[in-house]
Amino acid sequence: MPQIIPIRDLKNTSEISELCHQSEEPVFVTKNGYGDMVIMSMETYEKTMYLNQVYQAVEVAEKEIEECKTLDAKKAFKELRSKYGI
C-alpha cells in the first residue's frame, strides 16, 4: 500500500529516510490535501530506472517485430556461420 504523508512531516528527515528505505516504494507527499511530490530511496529510484529501461527495450523490440525487422534465429545463425566459417 502506498505511503502518503503531509508536507509538514518532511521536517522529520531521519524518519522520512527510514520510511523510504523500509517501504522500498515511493512515498507520496501531499500539500493542502493534494498530491505535491514523491520521494524515494536511491535503491528504489535505481530499480525503477532500470525497469523503465527494460520496458523501453521491450517496446522497441515489439515494434521491430511488428515492422518485420527481425530474422528467424536459425536463418540468422546459419548466415553468420557461413560468413565467418564457423
C-alpha positions as CSV (number, residue, x, y, z in Angstrom):
1,M,0.0,0.0,0.0
2,P,1.5,3.4,-0.9
3,Q,2.7,5.6,1.9
4,I,1.2,9.1,1.9
5,I,2.4,11.9,4.2
6,P,1.6,15.6,4.6
7,I,4.3,18.0,3.6
8,R,4.7,19.3,7.2
9,D,6.2,15.8,8.1
10,L,9.2,16.5,5.9
11,K,10.9,18.3,8.8
12,N,11.5,14.8,10.3
13,T,14.1,13.9,7.8
14,S,15.5,10.8,9.6
15,E,12.1,9.3,10.0
16,I,11.2,10.0,6.3
17,S,14.5,8.4,5.2
18,E,13.8,5.3,7.3
19,L,10.3,5.2,5.9
20,C,11.6,5.3,2.3
21,H,14.1,2.6,2.9
22,Q,11.6,0.3,4.8
23,S,8.8,0.6,2.3
24,E,11.0,0.2,-0.8
25,E,8.3,2.2,-2.6
26,P,7.8,5.8,-3.4
27,V,6.4,8.0,-0.6
28,F,3.7,10.4,-1.7
29,V,3.8,13.9,-0.2
30,T,0.6,16.0,0.0
31,K,0.1,19.7,0.3
32,N,-3.3,21.0,1.4
33,G,-4.7,17.6,0.8
34,Y,-3.5,17.3,-2.8
35,G,-0.5,15.3,-4.3
36,D,2.6,17.5,-4.4
37,M,5.8,15.4,-4.5
38,V,7.1,11.9,-4.5
39,I,10.3,10.8,-2.6
40,M,12.1,7.5,-2.5
41,S,15.3,5.9,-1.6
42,M,18.2,5.8,-4.0
43,E,17.8,2.0,-4.3
44,T,14.2,2.3,-5.2
45,Y,15.0,5.0,-7.7
46,E,17.7,3.0,-9.4
47,K,15.4,-0.1,-9.5
48,T,12.7,2.0,-11.1
49,M,15.0,3.5,-13.7
50,Y,16.4,0.0,-14.6
51,L,12.9,-1.4,-15.0
52,N,12.0,1.7,-17.2
53,Q,14.9,0.9,-19.5
54,V,13.9,-2.8,-19.7
55,Y,10.3,-1.8,-20.6
56,Q,11.6,0.6,-23.3
57,A,13.8,-2.1,-24.8
58,V,10.9,-4.5,-24.9
59,E,8.7,-1.8,-26.6
60,V,11.4,-1.2,-29.2
61,A,11.7,-5.0,-29.8
62,E,8.0,-5.4,-30.2
63,K,7.9,-2.5,-32.7
64,E,10.7,-4.2,-34.7
65,I,8.7,-7.4,-34.7
66,E,5.6,-5.6,-36.0
67,E,7.6,-3.9,-38.7
68,C,9.2,-7.3,-39.7
69,K,12.7,-6.0,-38.9
70,T,13.7,-9.3,-37.4
71,L,15.2,-12.5,-38.7
72,D,14.5,-16.1,-37.9
73,A,17.1,-17.2,-35.4
74,K,18.1,-20.4,-37.3
75,K,18.5,-18.5,-40.5
76,A,20.5,-15.7,-38.8
77,F,22.9,-18.2,-37.2
78,K,23.3,-20.1,-40.5
79,E,24.2,-16.8,-42.3
80,L,26.7,-15.9,-39.5
81,R,28.3,-19.4,-39.6
82,S,28.8,-19.3,-43.3
83,K,30.0,-15.7,-43.3
84,Y,32.7,-16.4,-40.6
85,G,33.4,-20.0,-41.5
86,I,32.3,-21.4,-38.2
